Amino acid sequence: MTNVESLCPSPQERQQRIVSVFDDAFCDLIKGDPRAMRRKFRKMAADPFAFYRGSTCLFYADMGALEDRWADERTSRVWIQGDLHAENYGTYMNSAGVLVFDVNDFDEAYVGHFTWDLRRMAASLALLAFSKALSDQTVQRMATAYARSYLAQVRHFHEHEGDEDFELGLNSTDGTVLEVLEQARHGTRIALLQQSTALAGTERRFREMPGVRRLDSDEEERVRAAYDQYLQTIPEDKRQESVSYTVKDVVGKSGMGIGSAGLPMYSLLVEGRTQALENDIVLSMKQAGTAAPSRVVDDEKLRDAFEHSGHRTVLSQRALQAHADPWLGWCELDGRGQVVKEISPYEADLDWDGVSEPDEILPLLDYLGQATAKVHCVADADSDHTIVPFQTEEAIIAAVGDQDEAFATDLAEFAAVYGALTRDDHRLFVDAFRNGMIPGVPGEEG
């Protein structure tokens, strides 16, 4: 698919490239919260897959330097998830009340080459397979199976009506995917509320817990004002009854995951559909970062289409997710774009710990290929159709033509080579990090 080897002329130059890309992508976050970013880097140091998850910026710096035979005028400008890897699949309750298995995490979503999602996913499969001591032949089979499933589903969307009705749900899946759905189905709103809230007299409030902080009056007023802005971004057909949306409590949090480290976050407890205490809703308001693909997509018109990163994230998610979260919206706080969404009790992530053998993995990849095709081709009814003004499935089929097997082979080759490069990158990163080569990151005494 590409000459990945050209990205690494020597270990020294590759290490310098890693440090340079990280400095450019993370410098503001490092300045804002250096200790949080140091924690992020320590998590990335754990293993190559953790490094890969946290280094989306490096992946896109590499993609910007490589040729892509499948990208033309249209297929280079489709909605993509932006950080598609093997752990970014899971369940959600859609706006129609249906529990579905799908791609999740749209923080890096943008417009770019459709192959970027597939390449990122395929390379993650190679890393996952290596961690399970699976052979190179099995890696090839995994990536090929994923690509074939993806293209078959894209062709189905191209040839049939009713794309928006396609779903991977309780009645249309089996095996590992069905198990994840059943796990999510057992979630309850009251159990979620009991984890983070408690009754204070006749009302709920957030618990005093590690990682949670109370806001002073000025900060709380700013958050509530931002929340009022957010309410205007909920599509009319997804608005709840008038009793909903009353804010009961607000607290501050810090993003602790590999992707969200250093980003300010807030939790808001609001009235749900009714005044019953078990129907309260927990919303997150999180500062949106710069999408990694946007660093290599040179399109001023596209950048101008978004008010800020929060707006970009929400429009992208609606374009990628059929029947998107009815609470999903955006606002601005202290001059920075925010994403607001529900913390749902019906979310369960795909867990690879119990999926280790090829006869377990290959059927699962058939579903993951279908899920990827769905996000590329099936948008929410409230998505913005002017940014990508064509049918993605038609554009992809036109670009691939009758070369399905060549496409699958290219993807498998990329997975193997870029997976090996990432394992080397991990070692170079750990060496750079532990020796203080990343600018602005405090040492162990800092």
Buried (B, 14 or more C-beta within 10 A) or exposed (E): BBEBEEBBEEEEEBBBBBBEBBBEBBBEBBEEBBEBBBBBBEBBBEBBBBBBBBBBBBBBBBBBBBEBEBBEEBBBBBBBBBBBBBBBBBBBBBBEEBBBBBBBBBBBBBBBBBBBBBBBBBBBBBBBBBBBEBEBEBBBBBBBBBBBBBBBBBBBBBEEEEBBEBBBBBEBBEEBBBBBBBBBBEBEBEEBBBEBBEEEEEEBBBEEEEEBBEBEEEBBEEBEEBBEBBEEBBBEEBEBEEEBBEBBBBBBBBBBEBBBBBBBBBBBBBBBEEEEBEBBBBBBBBBBBBBBBBBBBEBEEBEEBBEBBBBBBBBBBBBBBBBBBBBBBBBBBEEBBBBBBBBBBBBBBBEBEEBBEBEEBBBBBBBBBBBBBBBBBBBBBBBBEEBBEEBBBBBBBEBBEEBBEBBBBBBBBBBBBBBBBBBBBBEBBBEBBBEEBBEBBEEEEE
